[in-house]
């Protein structure tokens, strides 16, 4: 028995991805009379735009543009929202497709959830609504920041279940005590984020993620805020660095007196570009915008020691002192 | 030691005096970052150990930046009835001369840099303390008389040290030494005998303009903050010295931190502020250490806290460290950073004097500006206004660096010509090379060609020729510097440092960078120069903050004065300065090559071949133009074309 496929065009459309582009497409199509399935991998629609402050070119607030659309998507009779959904297969041809969509469970009854967020606060297991394996996005979304992730977000109680994501790595008692000691120095100080991060950076050599999570909770600020500081300011690193930090000054005086050739030395001899660490964690190379020793240009700094008037031919000898 | 009355100050001054000029010989080592980079810490330890080993009765102390950074580590010897002698390049293994000279009561003339018979001073007769120190009879002859006099030394002769009045003359970790050199007397005078309006009037009358680059009249800034009524106001010291090539703020903070703190105290009193912040770059750990010490000393002496000098004035200073973002030198970005946010500038529809840090009236000035305030109060605004040009008063510190014979920190009256600064003080281009241009104002400034060297240096003249004062970096360039490369360097710097908030700066600079990239790569197009000008115009006019609006200056000024170099890159595919790698080739002059094989051994890409004692040659396809061969060749046989 052969199955004859209908060649008649169907009246529904699948939109994959619930960012602003997907949302707008879904709304336009729905208004034109098509039935739209809007599939989104994450627990909520809204995408990157929901995390933005201002948008080009008018500098309008992103959520002011986006949130009416989010509401409209949820309410539109012609749109069916599929969250935590992934497109597994697509068959057929233009006008007549068949899509296979896998939807992960949410463990929350969406018809009754009001998005108050209390369950997250009361949960004894410190899981946070993150997307495992998606580290960048992970850190940008604040644990308590429901408004920014769109209307459907509140239902997501914990990390997606399968495969079970480990709970956010906590700090052991000793590390927590170290962080507490730093936090205490700035108790009650306005704008404590910067000095706290600086001290943590000095103590750990970088900003470990679990520590940042801990600090965010203690300072009662969004983790996304700390992440923003950590990526905005040049002197913070989110990854462990080498035992010796080699900072090559690329200030003007150093530039015209050959700092570029020092960088060349590292790239040709140690295959190291600025920001990178050697495999054995011996050196991390950094460019620094002027160490203020311009009269000794070109200058480089290893740890706290500054070397002036450095030539590529001297590098081997200098580096040999650092194991 | 609490300081409340004038007697307390005078007592502290006497204690400082004996520390500054003890009855026994004293050796001071310049220990600011430049000095440390050259091994001053080792020199310091070695001098201590060796003096003890020889059983000599000397004090070994530290001081800040002496100025002539090129001769670091610098060591000065002070002893009764002898001129103050400076020795240059005293690394740990070269201390013997210094100690021998001291023991034999003589001086090795060719090792000594200068002899100082009398300390230069900015304090006049009406100043509360007059620390003009005469070391000995100036008619001294013999070995001492043969050493170049400080005031005749080409590097120091034309300088007038106001902001650097104490740098190199005192131990920055001692508040007594600062008081002994007239410190905190100005604050005492201001707090106990002047009204707020009198101080504001004095600062206005002095004509002091912001030393951070913009040149905004300080008096006007203070007056507008003073008129807003608010229980909380702030004063901020901007020590986020981000301009590459400028390091005067670092030197002042490392060499004389109290002068800045005293200026802030006077400013806070005048505008009615109770809290001061000093925002220091993270790249300046030594300056941070010195400031921490100085602030702790002030608290201990009661110069910070409640009821300073027994008046009703209370004030405290906090230290904030930067995070390595150039844009935080911009005032609104700096404030965002102190508030614990990412340092992005904001549009200044509302002035900081009305709503600055945490929405309160705020006065923000640069290190050097604050540092000038005590002098204005002590010597009076008329004296300050008598120095400089019609619209730029006082002195300015420049860091004179780059391809120049004498590099270091110089302070000159406003209006001195570039030729005097670069030629006379700096000694011009290194031997055998030709001076080409001087870059001022950091990434917001421009390049001034040789032809304009008679330009008097002040805020307005520099702006007129398409550059700016900036924080005072002055980078000399000679014929080996490619001006297109310089423009590309600054653009590259600004692309990386743009905070990305506004589009013209974020995207426009990238486009400018892309055009410059292809020009230095030898792929420039004929219409690239007009394109660059159009892009620069858009970025300058449409950007949000000072970083963007001044960002095209390096490109525009090099286009204005060195258009021929751009055209050589585009039309003839040549780099006249022989520095753009894509446009040069290395070769070896066979007649000069002795076949020593040194270049072949050192070449990192094995691009040199040749027999021992036979002429070598460079394989063009393997050569990466790193220039190591030219550096190691003892016979000048490597040619770059």
Interface residues (C-beta under 8 A of the other chain):
Chain A: X56 X57 X190 X191 X192 X193 X194 X195 X197 X198 X225 X228 X229 X232 X233 X234 X235 X236 X250 X251 X252 X253 X254 X255 X256 X257 X261 X264 X265 X268 X269 X288 X289 X290 X291 X292 X293 X294 X295 X296 X297 X299 X304 X306 X307 X308 X311 X312 X313
Chain B: X33 X34 X36 X37 X38 X69 X70 X72 X241 X242 X243 X244 X245 X246 X247 X250 X282 X283 X284 X285 X320 X321 X322 X323 X324 X325 X326 X337 X338 X339 X340 X341 X342 X343 X358 X399 X400 X401 X402 X403 X407 X408 X409 X439 X442 X473 X475 X477 X481 X486 X489 X490 X493 X497 X499 X503 X602 X604 X605 X624 X626 X627 X628 X631 X632
